[in-house]
Amino acid sequence: MWVIIRSLGYFVQFIEWMIFIRVIMSWIPTNRYSAFYNFVYNVTEPIMAPVRELTYRFLRTGPIDLSPIIALFLIRLLYRVVISILLRVGF
């Protein structure tokens, strides 16, 4: 069970780092056609797109994109819920 929990933790950290790198890449001029940019975009977009849609619909933040912060919060919250369920079930 601890292998699953640790692996899930590594996966969550990887996704969090990818979101952080995407934020940094949006601040600096980068080659949007590079393989690294495409990799980061393809990994994070399935998470960021629904969160961005919800933030624009309900928060109406204008040009400020809060979706990375909200996505990081939701990922961490989901991780804690899954871990608590796994520990209760005794998988």
Rosetta blueprint (number, residue, H / E / L):
1 M L
2 W H
3 V H
4 I H
5 I H
6 R H
7 S H
8 L H
9 G H
10 Y H
11 F H
12 V H
13 Q H
14 F H
15 I H
16 E H
17 W H
18 M H
19 I H
20 F H
21 I H
22 R H
23 V H
24 I H
25 M H
26 S H
27 W H
28 I L
29 P L
30 T L
31 N L
32 R L
33 Y L
34 S L
35 A H
36 F H
37 Y H
38 N H
39 F H
40 V H
41 Y H
42 N H
43 V H
44 T H
45 E H
46 P H
47 I H
48 M H
49 A H
50 P H
51 V H
52 R H
53 E H
54 L H
55 T H
56 Y H
57 R H
58 F H
59 L L
60 R L
61 T L
62 G L
63 P L
64 I L
65 D L
66 L L
67 S H
68 P H
69 I H
70 I H
71 A H
72 L H
73 F H
74 L H
75 I H
76 R H
77 L H
78 L H
79 Y H
80 R H
81 V H
82 V H
83 I H
84 S H
85 I H
86 L H
87 L H
88 R H
89 V H
90 G L
91 F L
